[in-house]
């Protein structure tokens, strides 16, 4: 039944309704505006010495940094990029394109480098401004995202904001490769015989609205695919935002949305060089956030930028300038380097050969995939483990701070809630959803499952390797990297939750 939810009698009709998705996006936009209003003028509490008293009691900071940043990981786990279908920023970006210049995104911007820089920018804002601790800074960040979404729509066609400046979309694109959910065409022959191609056309179309004797005609633009995909040619789910414009426009009822078998898109090709760069940055940031609860390991991972800052005589701000590139690029490269070397050395061949003749030119060495292409192959089977680490961080965060939600809903400013808990002591501080004794086994099982799925991912990823590359070397390289990463995360869990 879940192979095509469009065939479920009531649900399929609702999902095919454009108005259903418009109402969901409008609701999300209202929530976003309420969050901005709730946090705009709130930073501290006069007379309270705590520098960030409203971090979890204010509606803006609580909803964004606890429930949205972490909660969407669960959506990505099951449905890939489904959040993109209801995201108010993407919706505003699309609406703005109707009134803008409708320019095509330049080729030099149509990659993952801009969104990687955006992710680094958010991380620097966390380092330097502690934007996640203060509701007013969170509200300004959300307002800036709204402005940028509209600005991108006024200049470029499609969802340029999502492509250029939304790290969440790039993260979902990685996880969508293994999500058990997809949108595809049902019958390729029906698409081949179709002459209208309304599913991909964003041309002008006449529409008629009738209410009794009143009839209104208008000449509007049909909503095409915001990321320029052709449904009949889709081979993976990394770029599809599940906006369902193609399903709304298709006159042959030939779109299918539902579950799919394992391994999803893992055998369809490597990560591109720019997406590999984004993967590295995400891996580094998740790793340093995961291991910060293990002091000895944290000091070890940060030793290089700390020593460099001390040698240069830089203070805390200077340390963060070194910490950002270290955590986002150098550290993840070092984590992947052993596996890369194992794979590369597995292709070493020694054979007997006659000595070269005097004056004879040496044969040209065979060419093969470069460094970034190899890393793109090596990174692909690591995606399940990366998703698992992200999921564990989400579980831990929501378990620790999610219970503050009723307080934030009753008192959006967070001031009264904080005073009631910490000054007047009339309200108890919210506790954990599940105890640490249960949590430790939950996260341990999740990590073991993530590592096991990554091991199983090696086999389908072998299908995407060029024939000239060593299959055994690739498998050995992936296993080496998995052992290093799983050992790092497993040691952190053991020291943090089991040895207390």
N, C-alpha and C positions, 0 to 999 in steps of 0.2 A: 504493500500500500504506500509506503513512504518513498518508493522509487520515483513517484511523480505526485507531489502534493497538489498540483493543479487539478488532478482527477478526483480529489476528495470533495464530495458535493458542496458543502457550505464553505469550507476553508479555501478551496480552489477559487471559488467565485470572489471571495473577499480579497485574496492575494492578487487576483487579476484586476481588481479595481484600483485605478489610479488615485481615486479620492481617499481610499483607505491609507495609502502611503503618504498622501499629502497631510492628512490629519495627524498621522504619527510624527511626521517631520515638524509640523506646526507645534505639536505638543512638546517635542524636544526643544524647539526654539524658545518656547515660553519658559521652560525649565531653565534653559541657559540664561535668558534675560533675568529671571528671578535670582539666579545665582550671582550674576553681576551686580544686581541691585543690593543683594544681601551682604556682599563683601566690600562694596566700593569705599565706604567711609570707615571701615572697622579694621583697626590694626592692633591696638592694645587697650588696656583698661586703666584709667587713671587711678593711681594709688596702689596698683598691683605691680610687684617687682618682677614677676615672670615676664620675660621678653616676648613670648609668643603664646599668650593665654587662650587665644581663639583658634588655635590650629585645628582642633577637632570638634569644637562646639559650634563654630560658625558654619552656616549652610553652604557657602561657596567653597571654602577650603575642604570641608568634609566631603561633600558630594564629588568634587572634582578629583581630589588626590586619593580618596579611599575607594569610592564606589565606581567612578568612571575609569580612572587610570588602571585600577586593578580589576574591576568587574568585567570590563570588555574582554579580558583574557579568556573568560569562560565562554563568552559568545564566539570568540575566534576558534576555540578548541572544537566546538561542535559545528559551527556554521561558516567558518572562514570570515569573509568580509561582509557578513550580514549587517553589522553596525553601519557600514557605509551607506546602506539603503535608507536609513532613517536619520543619518547625521545632519543636524541643522546647518552646519557650516558648508557641507557639500551642496545642500539644497539651495542656500543663499548664493553660493558660487554659480550654480546652474541658472538661477533666476536672473542674476546680473548679466549673464551672457546674452540675454535677449535685448539688452539695451546698450551693449558695449560694441567694441570694434570687431569682435569675432575673429581675432587673428589666430593663426595656427601657432602652436608652441614651437619655438625654434629647436632645431635638432640638438644644439649644444646644451639646451636645458632639459631635453626629454630623456633624462636618466635619473639615477638615484643620488647624484652628488648634491643637488640643492636640498633634498629632504634629509640627507645625512648631515649637512651643515645646520639645518633647522633643529635636528635632534641635539647636536652639539650645543647650539644656542640655548635650548631649554636647559640642558645640563649646566651650562655656565651660569644661567640665571639662578639655578638652584644653588650652585656653589657660592656665587658672589652676593646674591640678593636674598637668598633663602626664601624664594618666592613661594615655596610650598608651605611655609610656616605662617604666612600673613594673608588674611582674607583680602585686604585691599590690593595687594600685588597679584593675587590669584584673579581677582575681578578684572584688573587691568590687562592681564595676560589673555583672558577670555575675550575682552573687548577688542584687543589687538587682533586676535584671530578672526573675529567677526569682520573687522575692517579689511584685513588682508584677503579674506574670502571674497568679499564684494569687489575689492580692487582687482584681484586676479580675474574675476568674471567679467569686469568691464573691459579688460584688455584682451584676454585670450578666450577661445572657444573651448568647450569641454570643461572638465573639472581640473583646471590648471592648479588651483589651490591644493587639491588633494595630491596632485603629482609633485608639486614643488615644495610645499611647506607643511604637509601633514605627516609627521612621523608615524602616527597611528596607522594610517593607510598602508604604509610600507611594511610595518610589522604584521598587519593582517595579511598582506600579500604573501609574506613568508609562510605564515601559519596556514593559509588557505590551501597550500600544496598538499597538506596531509589531513585537512578537515574532511569528515565523512559527508560532505554536502556539496552539490555542484549544480550549475545551470548549463544545459546542453540542448542541442536540437534533437528531436525524436527520430526524424527520418531524413537522412541526408539527401535522398532522391527528391523529396518534396522541396527542399531548399534549392537543389539544382534546377528544378523545373519552374521555380518562382521567377516571375518577371518584374513584379512590383518592388520587391526588396524593401518593404516598408520598415522592416525591423532595424535596418541600418541607415535609413534615409532620415535626414533632419531638414528636409526641404519645406517649403511653404505648403499649407494645406487649408482648405476652407472647412470651417466647423459651423454647425447649426445647433442653436439652443432654443428649445420650444417649451413654453409654459402656457397651456390653454391656447388662446388666440394669439398670444404674443410670441413672435419668432425673432431671434437675433442671429445674424450671421457675422462671423469675423474671420479674418485671414491671418492665421497664426503659423508658427513654426512647429512642425512635428518634433517631438523629443527623440533624438537619436541617441546612440551610445555615447556617454560622456568620455569614454576612454578609447573610442574608435575601434571596438572589437567587431568582428564579423562572427555571429553565432555559429555558422556552419564551419568556420575555420578554427574555432577555439580548441586548443589542446591542453590547456591548464586553467586553473582558477585563480592564478596569482593577481591578474589585473581586473577581473570581473568584479564590479562593485555591487552586483545583485540589485541594481536599480529597477530592473524588470521593465525598462522601456521597450526592449525587444519583444517581451511577452505581451505587452499592451498593444504593440503595433502589428504583431504578426496576424495576418488574416487566415492562416492555415492551422492555427492552434498547434504549432509544431515545436514549442519550447517545453522542455522537461526540467523540473527542479525537484531534487530529492537526494536521497542517500546514494552513495557509491561505494564500491568495494575498496579494500586496501590494495595497493599502497597509494591510491590517489594519483598525484602528478609526479611522484618521485622519479619515475623512470623516463620522464619526458625531456630531460636536458639539464644542464648545469645552471648555476646562477650566473648572471652576467657580471662582468668585472665591477660595474658600479654598484650592483646589488650585493656583491660579495663584500665590498667596502662597507655598505650599510650593515650587513650581517656582522662584520667584525666589530663595528662600533656598538651594536646592540649586545653582542656577546660580552664585550668588555664592561659595559655599564651594568649589565645584569650580574656579572661575576663579582664586581666590587661591591655591589649592593647586597648580594647574597652572602658574601664572606665577611661583612663588617661586624657580624655578631660574634666572630671568633677573633679575639684581640690579637693573638700571636700571628695568625695567618694574615690578618689585616695589616699589621705592621710589616710583615714580609712583603706583601704585594705592593705596599706604598713606599717601600724603602728607597727605591730608585729616585722618584721625584722629591722625596724628603731630603735625601742626601744632596741632590742637585740644587735644591732651593737653599740648603744650608751653605753649600760651597759658594753660591752666588750672592749670599747675604740677603736673599729676598724674604719678606715677611709672608704672612698668610695669603695675601692676595697674589703674590708672586708664586707661591706654592700651587695655588689653584690653576694658574696659567700653565704650569708644568703638569699638574695632575690630569687635566682634561685630555691632552693628547696621549698621555701615558695610558690612562684607563680606556680611552676610546680606540686607540690604534696599536700602540706598541705592545701593551700587555696581551691583547687577543692574538696578535701576530706571534708572540712568543709561545702562547698556548697551542697554536696550530703548527708551529714550526717543527716540533718533533715528528708529528705524523706526516708532514710534507716531506721531510728528509727521509723517513722510512720508505715512503712511496717512491721517491726519486731514486734512492740508492738501490731499490729492488730492481730497477731497470739497468743497473750496471752489468755490463757483459765483458768478459775477458776471453779472447780467442787468439790462437796462434796466427801469425801473419808474417809474410816475408818482409825483410827490412826495406825501407824506402830507398829507391835509387837516387843517386846524386842528381840534384836539379829537378827531381820529380815533385810536382805539386802534391801536397797532401789532400786527400779527398775531403770534400766539405762534410761537416758533421750533419747528421739528419736533424731536421727541424721538427718541432712538436709544439704542443700547447705551451704558452708562456706561464709565468708565475701566477698571474691573476686568474687565468683560465683553469689552472690546476686547483687553485684555492676554491674556485667556484664549484668544481666537482667534489672537493673534499668537504666543503661546508654543507652540501645538500643533505647527506644522511645525518648531520648533526642537528637539523631543524627540530626533530621531535624532542631531543634533549633540551634544546634551548627553550622550546615551548613549555616543557615540564618545569624548568627552573623559573620561568616567568609565572607559571601557574602556582608554584609553591610560594613565591613571594606574594602573590595575590591572596592565597589562602591565609597566610600568616598575617598580612595587613588587615584583611577584613575581619579575621577572627579577633584581632587585638583591638581594633578601633571601630568596627562596624556597629557596635551596640550604642554608639553615640548618636546614631541617626534619629531616634525619636526626640532627643533633646534638640538637635539642630532643626527639626521640623517644627517643634513647638516654639522655639526661640531662634529665628534665623540669624539674628545678630550674634548669638552665642554668649553675650555678656551676662545675662541673667543666669544662664545655665552654669557658667563657670563660677560665678559668685555663690550660687546655691550649693555647688559641690565642694568648693575649696575655702569659702569664707564663712558662710552661714551653716554649712554642713547639714542642710535640710534635704539634699538629694544625694544618694550614693553614687559614687563614680561607677560607670558601666564597666562590667567585667568582660571576660572572654565568652565567646559562644561555646567553644569546646575546651576542655582542660588541656594542659600541656602534656599530660600523660597520654591522651588520645592523639593530640596533634603530632607528637614526635613519630608515632607509628604511621600516621597518615602521610606525612611528608616523606618518610623513609620509603614507604610503598610507592608513592608517586615517583620518586627519583629512580627507584629500581625499574618501574614500568617504563619511564622515559628512556632510560639507558637501554632496556631490552628492545624497545621499538626502534631506537636508532641502530642497534645491531641488526635487526631484521630489515632495516632500510638499506643496508649495504647491497643486498642482492638486486633489488630493482634498480638501484642507482648504477650498477654495473652496466646495465643496458644502454646508458647514455654515454659511456666512455668511448672515445675514439679507439679504433682497432690497434693503433700503435702504442697505446699505454698499457702498462702492466695491470692486469686484473688483481692478481695476488698482492702486488705492491699497494694497490689502492685499498684493498680490504685491510691489509696490515696497517696502513697509515691511518685509516678511519678508526680501527680498533685501538691503536696507540693514542689517538686524540681522545677517544671516548674514555679510555682508562684514566687519562690524566684529568679530564674535566670531571668525570664521575667521582674520582678519588678526591678532588678538590671540594666538590659539593658535599659528598658523603662525609668527609672529615668535619666539615663545618656543622652538618646536622648532628653528628655524633658528639662533638664538643659542646654544641649549643644546647641541645635538648636532652641528650642521654646522660652526659656527665655534668651534673649540676650540683 
